[in-house]
């Protein structure tokens, strides 16, 4: 059984948490809303992430909410790459992409 860690969230992060919870729900229930509504939630969450800065509480929230963590990575990809993805998963994705590119290159050359 996995234990859950309680995160003390200051008032200024309330909206961030609510949007993160909503995004998690939407990720688990695809098709529950229209695409433009989904984009709106993501836009609002991205805006909140841009406003709050980064501290231990935000780091804990990024761990607690994988969908928000993925959004955070996408926002900061240019400067940090896959900074929140587990290294094994990132490496496996890179190796898989390289293998696919090699196969495609060989197929195109034949």
PLY file of the C-alpha trace (Angstrom):
ply
format ascii 1.0
element vertex 110
property float x
property float y
property float z
element edge 109
property int vertex1
property int vertex2
end_header
0.00 0.00 0.00
1.39 3.38 -1.03
1.38 6.06 1.64
0.33 9.57 0.78
2.32 12.54 1.96
0.34 15.57 3.08
1.47 18.79 1.47
0.84 22.03 3.33
-0.26 24.45 0.62
-0.16 28.19 1.27
-3.17 30.23 0.17
-1.48 31.75 -2.86
-1.14 28.25 -4.39
-4.80 27.30 -3.99
-5.69 28.02 -7.63
-2.63 26.08 -8.81
-3.75 23.03 -6.82
-7.35 23.28 -8.04
-6.24 23.48 -11.68
-3.76 20.63 -11.18
-6.52 18.46 -9.71
-8.82 19.33 -12.61
-6.12 18.48 -15.17
-5.46 15.14 -13.46
-9.18 14.37 -13.62
-9.31 15.28 -17.31
-6.25 13.15 -18.08
-7.88 10.15 -16.41
-11.23 10.73 -18.15
-10.49 11.57 -21.77
-13.49 12.76 -23.68
-15.19 14.19 -20.61
-14.96 17.75 -21.98
-14.46 19.50 -25.29
-10.90 20.12 -26.59
-11.21 23.90 -26.23
-12.19 23.46 -22.58
-9.16 21.21 -22.04
-6.90 23.81 -23.68
-8.39 26.48 -21.43
-7.53 24.48 -18.29
-3.99 23.94 -19.57
-3.60 27.64 -20.45
-4.79 28.72 -17.01
-2.54 26.19 -15.28
0.45 27.31 -17.36
-0.29 30.89 -16.37
-0.42 29.93 -12.69
2.87 28.04 -13.00
4.48 31.12 -14.55
3.28 33.26 -11.65
4.24 31.13 -8.66
7.94 30.55 -9.13
9.61 27.44 -7.82
10.08 26.32 -4.24
9.86 23.12 -2.19
6.06 23.25 -2.08
5.76 23.63 -5.85
8.28 20.80 -6.31
6.14 18.59 -4.04
3.04 19.51 -6.06
4.82 18.66 -9.32
5.55 15.22 -7.90
1.96 14.81 -6.66
0.37 15.85 -9.98
2.04 14.10 -12.95
-0.06 15.94 -15.56
1.02 19.30 -14.16
4.60 18.05 -14.06
4.38 17.18 -17.77
3.04 20.64 -18.52
5.86 22.17 -16.47
8.39 20.21 -18.51
6.84 21.35 -21.77
6.91 24.99 -20.66
10.57 24.76 -19.65
11.75 22.28 -22.29
13.90 24.82 -24.15
16.02 25.54 -21.09
15.73 22.33 -19.08
14.71 19.49 -21.38
12.92 16.64 -19.65
13.92 17.95 -16.24
11.10 16.25 -14.33
10.98 12.91 -16.14
12.68 9.95 -14.54
16.08 9.49 -16.18
15.36 5.88 -17.17
12.19 6.85 -19.01
13.92 9.77 -20.73
16.85 7.60 -21.82
14.56 4.84 -23.07
12.55 7.39 -25.09
15.73 8.80 -26.63
17.09 5.35 -27.51
13.75 4.34 -29.00
13.65 7.51 -31.10
17.19 6.92 -32.36
16.39 3.33 -33.31
13.26 4.46 -35.17
15.23 7.10 -37.06
17.89 4.55 -38.01
15.24 2.11 -39.27
13.55 4.85 -41.27
16.88 5.95 -42.73
17.76 2.40 -43.76
14.30 1.86 -45.27
14.57 5.09 -47.27
17.99 4.09 -48.58
16.79 0.76 -50.01
0 1
1 2
2 3
3 4
4 5
5 6
6 7
7 8
8 9
9 10
10 11
11 12
12 13
13 14
14 15
15 16
16 17
17 18
18 19
19 20
20 21
21 22
22 23
23 24
24 25
25 26
26 27
27 28
28 29
29 30
30 31
31 32
32 33
33 34
34 35
35 36
36 37
37 38
38 39
39 40
40 41
41 42
42 43
43 44
44 45
45 46
46 47
47 48
48 49
49 50
50 51
51 52
52 53
53 54
54 55
55 56
56 57
57 58
58 59
59 60
60 61
61 62
62 63
63 64
64 65
65 66
66 67
67 68
68 69
69 70
70 71
71 72
72 73
73 74
74 75
75 76
76 77
77 78
78 79
79 80
80 81
81 82
82 83
83 84
84 85
85 86
86 87
87 88
88 89
89 90
90 91
91 92
92 93
93 94
94 95
95 96
96 97
97 98
98 99
99 100
100 101
101 102
102 103
103 104
104 105
105 106
106 107
107 108
108 109
